Amino acid sequence: MKALAARRHHRLAPVVLLLLALLTTGGVYAALAPSTANAETVSTADIETGKKLFQANCATCHGANAEGTDGVPSLVGVGAASVDFQVSTGRMPMQMNGPQARAKPRQFDDADTAALAAYVASLGAGPAIPTDDQVDAAQGDAANGMALFRTNCAMCHNAVGAGGALSEGKFAPALWDTSERNIYQAMLTGPQSMPVFNDANITPDEKRDIVAFLVEQREGSAGGNALGSLGPVSEGLWAFAIGLGLLIGAAVWIGAKSS
Amino acid sequence: MSTATHDTQREAPAKPTTTVGKAADYLDQRTSIGVAVKEFARKVFPDHWSFMLGEIALFSFVVLIISGFFLTMFFEPSMALTRYEGEHPASMHGELMSVAFASTLDMSFEVRGGLLMRQIHHWSALIFMASIVVHMMRVFFTGAFRKPREINWIVGLLLMILGLAAGFTGYSLPDDVLSGNGLRITDGVVKSIPLLGSFLSYLIFGGEFPGHHIVPRLFTLHIFVVPGILLALIALHLFLMVLQKHTQYPGGGRTDTNVVGYPALPVYVAKMTGNFFLVFGVLALMGATMAINNVWNYGPYDPSPVSAGAQPDWYMLFLEGSLRLMPGQGTEWVIFGYTLSWNILIPAVVVPGLLFTFLFVYPFIEAKVTKDDREHHVLDRPRNRPARTGLGVAFLTAFIVLALAGSNDLIATHFGLSINAITWVFRILLFVGPVFAYSVTRRICLGLQRKDRELVLHGHESGRIVRFANGEYIEVHTPLDEQERWLRVNYDSPAPLEIAPKTDARGVKRKGYASDKRWQRLSRFFYEDRVEPVTPAEVAAAHSHGEHDQLGESDERPAVEAGAGTTSREH
């Protein structure tokens, strides 16, 4: 202790103290602060808020008690994960009728989304919002994820998740910008045309492997610009636009010389 | 002076002094190569940028050979199963795959420069086919396939088909999911051939698809058989080009009996060398900066998965599109227990068959309906052959519609459209589009020809308006110079065939009349509507009553016939 006491008048002591204080405060806050997306931390107050939000924003289509109306699904038993996915990606509230609800800037902040999710979850048991641990790409096995993705997802979402077309204007969206939590939730709840991959079908660990594979794809290609990873059609387009374009330009240039 | 006893009238050539000169002299004394060099160095080639399109194809083929040679050193054409031990890419580590796929990954991630070489090779293949197609378009639209070059047109077509074969066999080698899907479609197409289908499929794959033989077989085809024939035919293609001399664009002083241009040495050798380095440079740049066919994205082949956006390389896209457009329901007939799959036979065998047949027979059909057996060395301006230009554009329209149909899923996602609607639009466009394109193109050509007539007869509009003393206004036209006029009047405008009457003088039916009649009908389709080139007499006539065009300089002309030459447009 003596050594410590001897240095308390050091001119850097206040800086060190300040850093320590900040670290402690931050650490304690991080440990104690409620994770808004976590279904276990909901209170009855949240459910009440959620109900009010629901009645103001969702009931027109989904019915006053989320029982569904003609052509609009009931939300009883869809679970918090489904609400969180639909609302946090901006798909709900839906902008307009169309082949499918499109992602758009989200309309509710984290707290309101959590409240809505808590309300819908209270109507009937359904998949809960995954924990941060469950969607942590660092813990997943990308190789296994790819094998699973190839057999279960690639036929709609393209081999590396660049998206693809479905019938009648519906489509499987590109997954480049989808958050890890949303990817997991989509598998769990099967939004719109997507099938549900429940935990018996693809286990939570396997889901995390898939998330890890998709996150790995965001690093780009070792070969250079990935050209959207869309496959041979975009490669052909660029072969004409850049390759043949440059070469014909060069031919015109050479042809113009000396003649 | 000379010590030679039997060659006194010629001065002894000066002894070469430079190293290069000495080396050349050494070689010449032993091989007389100087004769060949002189011949080639003085050979004249006409100058135009579009004559370099075939060169681009040739040089990308050279790049293909060089990069392909590198790749063969690391590729193992085996379908034996192995576990990938490499660390990169992480998503492939520990996966079960064929040795072919593993060696592709290995050459991409472990071999220094391997991925660069693979990408250069693949981009070169795309550019090779693209430049062949563009070169063919140049040849077609300018009529360079006419006598004496019909044979070289056929050789060129064979080169294109071999290019397709080379592309297809190479695309299938890495044994990834995408190329395996391509092979699966090939298997389906082969099996759709009536009676022989299943036997052929077993023959090709050495048993049930996919088997263990296809990759080594394709490898032999890809690195030996196809490029061997390609090389031989390229040599023939170039030999015929040199032998028949290059065609030239029309212009003053250029005729079917001369070649106007520059000598091979130094002009064309320099230009060709420059072009080669540019082609190599562009291909290397593409290989270095743009990822192509990242097979590890698709994973090792397994017959069950197909990913969205699974398409062949662009030159095969028309076949993919043809398959995608064909309705499936009700097109499979079962006859005595045998299935006849029209849904594959029509799009994958009949449609490409029709397209290629058109290309093969066109030069001969055109020669026949034109009754043309003259040698041609001066090219046509596309507008002067409206029917040919129209047919060419119609063909391209069909090809492009099919290629777009092969990309229908990407069109749907990128333009927010319904894939079903797109498919129906393309189904209709495949039939309506070419007809529409033919008609519009031909009309545009005829319009341009009339514009040419107008120009030749009355000259350029100068924008100068002159008022005469009597109040009449005219615009002064500047006459065309000799070169401009030459270009616009020196072309043939063939008339439809005239055939002998149905019966001879004694009223006996003539043999072959029915066939003649059919050819005449086809000939009318080609040449019924036409614009004749301006004759010298017409020019003279136009000038005699259009004096003011030249004399407009002095603004005080007495009135002459105004609006001169709004006549003489027969069509």
Boltz contact constraints between the chains, C-beta under 6 A:
constraints:
  - contact:
      token1: [A, 142]
      token2: [B, 90]
      max_distance: 6.0
  - contact:
      token1: [A, 142]
      token2: [B, 91]
      max_distance: 6.0
  - contact:
      token1: [A, 143]
      token2: [B, 91]
      max_distance: 6.0
  - contact:
      token1: [A, 143]
      token2: [B, 93]
      max_distance: 6.0
  - contact:
      token1: [A, 143]
      token2: [B, 94]
      max_distance: 6.0
  - contact:
      token1: [A, 146]
      token2: [B, 91]
      max_distance: 6.0
  - contact:
      token1: [A, 150]
      token2: [B, 299]
      max_distance: 6.0
  - contact:
      token1: [A, 150]
      token2: [B, 305]
      max_distance: 6.0
  - contact:
      token1: [A, 151]
      token2: [B, 305]
      max_distance: 6.0
  - contact:
      token1: [A, 154]
      token2: [B, 307]
      max_distance: 6.0
  - contact:
      token1: [A, 155]
      token2: [B, 306]
      max_distance: 6.0
  - contact:
      token1: [A, 155]
      token2: [B, 308]
      max_distance: 6.0
  - contact:
      token1: [A, 156]
      token2: [B, 308]
      max_distance: 6.0
  - contact:
      token1: [A, 158]
      token2: [B, 307]
      max_distance: 6.0
  - contact:
      token1: [A, 158]
      token2: [B, 308]
      max_distance: 6.0
  - contact:
      token1: [A, 158]
      token2: [B, 309]
      max_distance: 6.0
  - contact:
      token1: [A, 159]
      token2: [B, 297]
      max_distance: 6.0
  - contact:
      token1: [A, 159]
      token2: [B, 298]
      max_distance: 6.0
  - contact:
      token1: [A, 159]
      token2: [B, 307]
      max_distance: 6.0
  - contact:
      token1: [A, 160]
      token2: [B, 297]
      max_distance: 6.0
  - contact:
      token1: [A, 163]
      token2: [B, 413]
      max_distance: 6.0
  - contact:
      token1: [A, 164]
      token2: [B, 308]
      max_distance: 6.0
  - contact:
      token1: [A, 164]
      token2: [B, 309]
      max_distance: 6.0
  - contact:
      token1: [A, 164]
      token2: [B, 409]
      max_distance: 6.0
  - contact:
      token1: [A, 165]
      token2: [B, 409]
      max_distance: 6.0
  - contact:
      token1: [A, 165]
      token2: [B, 412]
      max_distance: 6.0
  - contact:
      token1: [A, 165]
      token2: [B, 413]
      max_distance: 6.0
  - contact:
      token1: [A, 165]
      token2: [B, 419]
      max_distance: 6.0
  - contact:
      token1: [A, 167]
      token2: [B, 420]
      max_distance: 6.0
  - contact:
      token1: [A, 168]
      token2: [B, 418]
      max_distance: 6.0
  - contact:
      token1: [A, 168]
      token2: [B, 420]
      max_distance: 6.0
  - contact:
      token1: [A, 169]
      token2: [B, 418]
      max_distance: 6.0
  - contact:
      token1: [A, 171]
      token2: [B, 413]
      max_distance: 6.0
  - contact:
      token1: [A, 213]
      token2: [B, 91]
      max_distance: 6.0
  - contact:
      token1: [A, 221]
      token2: [B, 291]
      max_distance: 6.0
  - contact:
      token1: [A, 221]
      token2: [B, 294]
      max_distance: 6.0
  - contact:
      token1: [A, 223]
      token2: [B, 115]
      max_distance: 6.0
  - contact:
      token1: [A, 223]
      token2: [B, 119]
      max_distance: 6.0
  - contact:
      token1: [A, 223]
      token2: [B, 291]
      max_distance: 6.0
  - contact:
      token1: [A, 223]
      token2: [B, 294]
      max_distance: 6.0
  - contact:
      token1: [A, 224]
      token2: [B, 289]
      max_distance: 6.0
  - contact:
      token1: [A, 224]
      token2: [B, 290]
      max_distance: 6.0
  - contact:
      token1: [A, 224]
      token2: [B, 291]
      max_distance: 6.0
  - contact:
      token1: [A, 225]
      token2: [B, 290]
      max_distance: 6.0
  - contact:
      token1: [A, 226]
      token2: [B, 291]
      max_distance: 6.0
  - contact:
      token1: [A, 230]
      token2: [B, 309]
      max_distance: 6.0
  - contact:
      token1: [A, 231]
      token2: [B, 309]
      max_distance: 6.0
  - contact:
      token1: [A, 231]
      token2: [B, 311]
      max_distance: 6.0
  - contact:
      token1: [A, 232]
      token2: [B, 311]
      max_distance: 6.0
  - contact:
      token1: [A, 232]
      token2: [B, 313]
      max_distance: 6.0
  - contact:
      token1: [A, 233]
      token2: [B, 311]
      max_distance: 6.0
  - contact:
      token1: [A, 233]
      token2: [B, 407]
      max_distance: 6.0
  - contact:
      token1: [A, 233]
      token2: [B, 410]
      max_distance: 6.0
  - contact:
      token1: [A, 235]
      token2: [B, 292]
      max_distance: 6.0
  - contact:
      token1: [A, 236]
      token2: [B, 314]
      max_distance: 6.0
  - contact:
      token1: [A, 239]
      token2: [B, 126]
      max_distance: 6.0
  - contact:
      token1: [A, 239]
      token2: [B, 127]
      max_distance: 6.0
  - contact:
      token1: [A, 239]
      token2: [B, 130]
      max_distance: 6.0
  - contact:
      token1: [A, 240]
      token2: [B, 130]
      max_distance: 6.0
  - contact:
      token1: [A, 243]
      token2: [B, 127]
      max_distance: 6.0
  - contact:
      token1: [A, 243]
      token2: [B, 286]
      max_distance: 6.0
  - contact:
      token1: [A, 244]
      token2: [B, 130]
      max_distance: 6.0
  - contact:
      token1: [A, 246]
      token2: [B, 282]
      max_distance: 6.0
  - contact:
      token1: [A, 247]
      token2: [B, 56]
      max_distance: 6.0
  - contact:
      token1: [A, 247]
      token2: [B, 282]
      max_distance: 6.0
  - contact:
      token1: [A, 250]
      token2: [B, 278]
      max_distance: 6.0
  - contact:
      token1: [A, 251]
      token2: [B, 49]
      max_distance: 6.0
  - contact:
      token1: [A, 251]
      token2: [B, 52]
      max_distance: 6.0
  - contact:
      token1: [A, 252]
      token2: [B, 49]
      max_distance: 6.0
  - contact:
      token1: [A, 254]
      token2: [B, 271]
      max_distance: 6.0
  - contact:
      token1: [A, 254]
      token2: [B, 274]
      max_distance: 6.0
  - contact:
      token1: [A, 254]
      token2: [B, 275]
      max_distance: 6.0
  - contact:
      token1: [A, 255]
      token2: [B, 48]
      max_distance: 6.0
  - contact:
      token1: [A, 255]
      token2: [B, 49]
      max_distance: 6.0
  - contact:
      token1: [A, 259]
      token2: [B, 47]
      max_distance: 6.0
